[in-house]
């Protein structure tokens, strides 16, 4: 029997019963005959059911269309404060119309509210185009509103939502810069739009910066990736901007802009590095504080060349402080001392990253922080692009505790060519969520998600991964790219 009300206190708990629920997307799923329309499935903890959400769900002010990719991005927070987690879903390739003109890939987002009986049909659902979300902006073709999402609550308890719009054209002094990018930021009921021409925001507006391509955040900070940022003459070198949640001059306060040529981070900004393609952030408590005043930010640079090895990739971990000061705590790549494996062209180490503090109630140490790095181009045996995930303790010496996970070695299944394991990653304080949405292995060709305790991932325990796949455990049997997370 469902509870009459929701009880807050557990993250990602859509029915408010105190048990963590799991969100799994299939953005390429066919819905009502529309290919690549996309859907999201929510598996309630405690074996309380599976809910499927798409643009065909009753109450949704939308309809499935070919190529929308509903579920491409996802975020969770309790926007209405009722104790039930609410789900935000992006469909960045949603087409719109204006004055009879088709607006291809304008994008849309949907806020689906949790209830004591579940989520989906029967939920309050809000749908927004860019102009509907913020009437001071305009919905335009190829903006890809909702390409990235991040949500949570500030340290003061206010819900916040960040929406990436990397295809937004920004006009400065009469010049239009294509794909410069912007973000929308909502705190409570207040909404703000931010781009690199706003007061205090590092960088300058340039074509193809793609500001808002990636997002990360904690209760005190959030970060915005711009992997197309040009650093001097090096195009698509990439940059990341970190903000706090305080509003200054009509926008969130920018604390720092960082790139590989900034004099603090190692390496050099080079063409097509893509620094900031993937970012992830977790809370950090220094030994002289009684709360998590700082944050750790992991930044993936999948196009980084290691020596003469093209697109081998790397990851940088940065400690962020309230003053805006930041320091580099680790740099990882396959040729770094002690790291298992060797840099190989096209590995794309860092295509996806996720970092987690496993215990935010104590002073942060090397033992409490885990970093997972996706390497989707890694060859496993003779299987090209089978992919892998490498686990690190980024505050310890690299290689001291790292572990390489591949299908058949640390993960269930068999490594198969073009699985691209490592393309879908996210995590919480207890678990690593590792999706293989493009699995080619027999039995999982519709995609698969593995949920693994961090203690298993780094070899301390052997509980075993929980496997989710279409047609098993109460999940519907249809799917195309099931397992998209992160």
Secondary structure, DSSP 8 states (H G I E B T S, - for coil): ---SS----SSS-TT-SSS--EEEEETT--BTTBTT--EEEEE-TTT--EEEEETTSTT-S----TT--TTSEEEEE-SS-SSS-EEEEEETT--EEETTEEETT-BEEEEE--BTTBSSTTS-EEEE-HHHH-TTS---TT--BTSEEEEEE-TTS-EEEEEEETT--EEETTEEETT-BEEEEEETTEEEEE-TTSTT-SS---TT--BTSEEEE-SSEEEEEETT--BTTBTT-BEEEEEEEEEETTEEEEEEEE-TTSSSSSS---TT--BTSEEEEEEE--TT-SS--EEEEEEEETT--BTTBTT-BEEEEEEE-TTS-EEEEEEE-TTSTT-SS---TT--EEEEEEEEES-TTS---TTTEEEEEEETT--BTTBTT-BEEEEE-TTS-TTSS-EEEEETBEESS---TT--BTSEEEE-SSEEEEEETT--STT-TTBEEEEEEHHHHTTS-----EEEETTSTT--S--SSBTB--
